[in-house]
Each structure stands twice: as C-alpha cells, then as structure tokens.
Amino acid sequence: MFKWFFNKKKETEIFEQTQPAEPIQFTEEAQPLENAAPETNSFEPNKIDWLINDSILTFMPRELYMHYTDANTLKDLQNPSWQNQGIYFWKEKEAFENKSLPEFFETMDQKLFVINKAPDYIDLVSGKAMPWFGMPGGGEKFFFRYDESTPVTLEEVHKLNIIKYVKIVELNYDNLSVLNDRDNYCFLIDPYEVKFENQLFYLNGEKISLAELYQKKKLLVLSLE
C-alpha cells in the first residue's frame, strides 16, 4: 500500500509565479602575546571524535527538505505567497536565487523536514522554477498532490505522517549528551552522497569515519519533532 518517494519523482511543467504589487587607514599590527593560553571555550571537533564514532544514535538515510513559513501570511490557496509556504518546498541545500522567489522570502523562518512513506493515492512531483523576480531560477521545486489538479498542503501531509519535522543540532561541549539520546535525536546522512557497505561508510569511494563525515558536514545530528 505504501511506497518510498525516493524512487518516484514526476516532472511537471515549469512553475509560473505572479509578480508582487535596488581611502583605507591602517593601524599598527598587534603583536601576539608570548605563551598565550589557548581558548578553553572554543569547540574543537577532534576532541570529541570518539564520542561521535561511539554514539548510539540511529541513522536516517534521507534527503533534507525545507519550506518557508510566515505567521503573518493568511492561508489562501490562490495566493502565490502562501502557496510558496504551504504547498511548495525545496531541498535544504537549494540556493535561494534558484528558487525565483521575492527577496522578502529570505527573511522568513525555514522549517526542515524529511519525507517518510506515503499512501499510493498521493504523489510527489517536481519541476524547475522559471526565472522570475530578477532571479535566474532553475531550482527543483516540489509538492504533493492527489491528482493533476489537487495539491496536498504541507499541513495535510504532516498530519498523515508523510513528512517529519526536524532541527539540526550543532554539537558543542554543553550538549554532547545528545549523542546518547536515541529517543530524541538521530544522525542524518544523504544516501546519494554517503554509502554504507559492509559496516563501513564511504564518501566519494573512500572509507571515512563518522567524525570525519561530521566535520565535512556530510553527517548531521537532528532533533526529532
């Protein structure tokens, strides 16, 4: 009855959007202090490598997505501004200029999520954003739908547990305990970038540790909703 979305993407027509209603002075270089003590509060990933490598967190091999949200925008299925918050979404890594959105979207909150399973009667579709609002476009824009003319709002797919909201946790000396809290946190790896074979992780064909993946930002610690 269910299927994974990762193997199912349908191309749609290019999305259209409506337009909305532009002499140096130098100072003497400071000399370093002799025998200066290192900063004890700075975060050094190499000091916690073993904590990451020995963590009990489970792995979520998924792509990370995002959508914009603004509490001041009223729900209106005919309003392009609301549609780009309540229906359409993007890969988290997609550059803003590729989305062809008005500049004020950059100031909005961003909600991160991963995609779970979905019933057969709901499809995930995508298309390329056309140039608009002075932006080059070209980014891949996603949404869910029941049929050709009936999109599914993000609120609906969340209630159906098709998406799960998450937050990225930046490790520091005060929160290392999350690495042992598998009920509320997990590791995320992009299955299209990081491969797991024979109990080992590989990046670009080379064997790599979890700590190295974290330092390269190819391994994320997520807080689950």
C-alpha positions as CSV (number, residue, x, y, z in Angstrom):
1,M,0.0,0.0,0.0
2,F,2.9,2.3,0.7
3,K,5.9,3.3,-1.4
4,W,9.1,5.3,-1.0
5,F,9.3,8.7,-2.6
6,F,13.0,8.4,-3.3
7,N,12.4,6.3,-6.4
8,K,9.4,8.3,-7.6
9,K,9.5,11.8,-9.0
10,K,7.4,13.1,-11.8
11,E,8.4,16.1,-13.8
12,T,5.7,18.8,-14.1
13,E,5.5,21.8,-16.3
14,I,7.7,24.8,-15.4
15,F,6.2,26.7,-12.5
16,E,4.9,30.2,-13.0
17,Q,4.5,32.8,-10.3
18,T,2.8,36.2,-10.3
19,Q,4.9,39.3,-9.7
20,P,4.4,41.2,-6.4
21,A,2.5,44.7,-6.1
22,E,17.5,48.3,-5.9
23,P,40.8,56.0,1.4
24,I,41.5,52.9,3.8
25,Q,43.5,53.6,7.1
26,F,45.8,51.0,8.5
27,T,46.7,50.6,12.1
28,E,49.8,49.0,13.5
29,E,49.6,45.3,13.7
30,A,49.1,43.9,17.2
31,Q,51.9,41.7,18.4
32,P,50.9,38.2,19.8
33,L,51.3,37.7,23.5
34,E,54.0,35.3,24.5
35,N,52.9,32.0,25.9
36,A,49.3,32.9,25.3
37,A,47.0,30.3,26.7
38,P,44.6,28.6,24.2
39,E,41.0,29.4,24.4
40,T,39.3,26.8,26.6
41,N,35.8,27.5,25.4
42,S,36.5,27.0,21.7
43,F,35.0,23.9,20.2
44,E,37.5,21.5,18.7
45,P,35.8,18.6,16.8
46,N,38.9,16.4,17.1
47,K,38.4,16.3,20.9
48,I,35.0,14.6,20.5
49,D,35.7,12.3,17.6
50,W,35.5,9.3,19.7
51,L,32.1,10.4,21.1
52,I,30.7,10.7,17.6
53,N,32.2,7.4,16.4
54,D,30.9,5.6,19.5
55,S,27.5,7.3,19.5
56,I,24.4,5.1,19.9
57,L,22.2,7.3,17.6
58,T,20.4,5.6,14.8
59,F,20.9,6.6,11.2
60,M,18.3,8.2,8.9
61,P,19.4,7.9,5.3
62,R,17.2,10.6,3.8
63,E,17.4,13.9,1.9
64,L,16.7,17.1,3.9
65,Y,14.0,19.4,2.6
66,M,12.7,22.8,3.7
67,H,9.8,25.2,3.3
68,Y,9.2,28.8,4.2
69,T,6.7,30.0,6.8
70,D,5.5,33.3,8.0
71,A,2.8,33.6,10.6
72,N,1.5,36.9,9.1
73,T,0.6,35.2,5.8
74,L,-3.0,34.0,5.8
75,K,-3.9,30.7,4.3
76,D,-5.1,31.3,0.7
77,L,-4.9,28.6,-1.9
78,Q,-5.0,31.2,-4.6
79,N,-2.2,33.4,-3.2
80,P,1.3,32.6,-4.6
81,S,2.9,33.9,-1.5
82,W,1.0,31.4,0.7
83,Q,1.4,28.6,-1.9
84,N,5.2,29.0,-1.6
85,Q,4.9,28.4,2.1
86,G,2.0,26.0,2.5
87,I,2.4,23.8,-0.7
88,Y,5.7,24.1,-2.4
89,F,9.1,23.1,-0.9
90,W,12.8,22.7,-1.7
91,K,15.8,20.7,-1.0
92,E,17.5,22.2,2.0
93,K,20.7,22.8,0.0
94,E,19.0,24.6,-2.9
95,A,20.4,28.2,-3.4
96,F,17.9,30.9,-2.8
97,E,18.4,32.5,-6.2
98,N,17.5,29.3,-7.9
99,K,14.0,29.3,-6.4
100,S,12.8,32.5,-8.2
101,L,11.1,33.9,-5.1
102,P,10.6,37.5,-4.0
103,E,13.5,38.7,-1.8
104,F,11.4,39.0,1.3
105,F,11.2,35.2,1.5
106,E,14.9,35.2,2.6
107,T,13.8,36.8,5.9
108,M,11.2,34.1,6.7
109,D,11.6,31.2,9.0
110,Q,12.6,27.9,7.4
111,K,11.2,24.6,8.6
112,L,13.3,21.5,7.9
113,F,11.8,18.0,7.3
114,V,12.4,14.6,5.9
115,I,10.0,12.5,3.8
116,N,8.6,9.3,5.2
117,K,6.2,6.9,3.4
118,A,3.0,7.9,1.7
119,P,-0.1,6.1,0.5
120,D,-0.4,5.3,-3.2
121,Y,-3.1,7.9,-3.8
122,I,-0.6,10.8,-3.1
123,D,2.2,11.6,-5.5
124,L,5.4,13.6,-5.0
125,V,6.0,15.8,-8.1
126,S,8.6,18.3,-9.1
127,G,9.5,20.9,-11.7
128,K,12.1,23.6,-12.5
129,A,11.5,27.1,-11.3
130,M,11.5,29.6,-14.2
131,P,13.4,32.9,-14.0
132,W,11.4,35.5,-12.1
133,F,11.8,38.4,-9.7
134,G,15.2,39.1,-11.1
135,M,16.4,35.6,-10.1
136,P,17.8,33.0,-12.5
137,G,15.6,30.1,-11.3
138,G,16.4,26.6,-12.3
139,G,16.0,25.1,-8.9
140,E,13.9,22.0,-8.3
141,K,10.5,22.8,-6.7
142,F,8.4,20.0,-5.1
143,F,4.9,19.5,-3.9
144,F,2.5,16.7,-3.1
145,R,-0.8,16.1,-5.0
146,Y,-3.8,13.8,-5.1
147,D,-4.3,14.2,-8.8
148,E,-3.4,16.6,-11.7
149,S,-5.5,19.5,-10.2
150,T,-5.5,18.9,-6.5
151,P,-2.3,19.7,-4.5
152,V,-1.9,18.5,-0.9
153,T,-0.9,21.1,1.6
154,L,2.2,20.6,3.8
155,E,-0.2,20.8,6.8
156,E,-2.1,17.8,5.5
157,V,0.9,15.6,4.7
158,H,2.3,16.3,8.1
159,K,-0.9,15.1,9.7
160,L,-0.7,12.0,7.6
161,N,2.9,11.5,8.9
162,I,4.3,11.7,5.3
163,I,6.8,14.3,6.5
164,K,8.6,14.6,9.8
165,Y,9.9,18.0,11.0
166,V,13.4,18.1,12.4
167,K,16.1,20.6,13.6
168,I,19.8,20.5,13.0
169,V,21.8,20.3,16.3
170,E,25.3,21.9,16.3
171,L,27.4,20.0,18.7
172,N,29.2,21.8,21.5
173,Y,30.7,21.0,24.9
174,D,27.3,21.6,26.6
175,N,25.2,19.3,24.5
176,L,27.3,16.2,23.9
177,S,24.8,14.1,25.9
178,V,22.5,14.1,22.8
179,L,24.9,11.5,21.2
180,N,23.5,9.0,23.7
181,D,19.8,10.0,23.4
182,R,18.4,8.0,20.5
183,D,14.8,8.6,21.5
184,N,15.0,12.3,20.6
185,Y,18.0,12.6,18.2
186,C,19.4,10.8,15.2
187,F,22.1,11.0,12.6
188,L,21.1,12.0,9.1
189,I,23.2,11.1,6.0
190,D,22.3,11.8,2.4
191,P,22.1,8.4,0.7
192,Y,23.1,9.9,-2.6
193,E,26.4,11.2,-1.1
194,V,27.3,8.8,1.6
195,K,27.3,5.0,1.1
196,F,27.2,2.3,3.8
197,E,28.6,-1.0,2.8
198,N,29.9,-3.9,4.9
199,Q,29.5,-1.9,8.1
200,L,31.7,0.9,6.7
201,F,30.9,4.4,5.4
202,Y,32.2,5.7,2.1
203,L,32.4,9.2,0.7
204,N,33.5,9.6,-2.9
205,G,34.5,6.0,-2.9
206,E,36.8,6.4,0.1
207,K,36.3,4.9,3.5
208,I,35.5,7.5,6.1
209,S,34.7,7.7,9.8
210,L,31.6,9.3,11.3
211,A,33.6,12.0,12.9
212,E,35.2,12.9,9.6
213,L,31.7,12.9,8.0
214,Y,30.5,15.3,10.7
215,Q,33.5,17.7,10.2
216,K,32.7,17.7,6.4
217,K,29.0,18.4,7.2
218,K,28.0,15.2,5.5
219,L,26.6,13.8,8.8
220,L,24.1,15.9,10.7
221,V,22.7,15.5,14.1
222,L,19.0,16.0,14.1
223,S,16.5,16.7,16.8
224,L,13.2,14.9,16.1
225,E,9.9,16.6,16.5
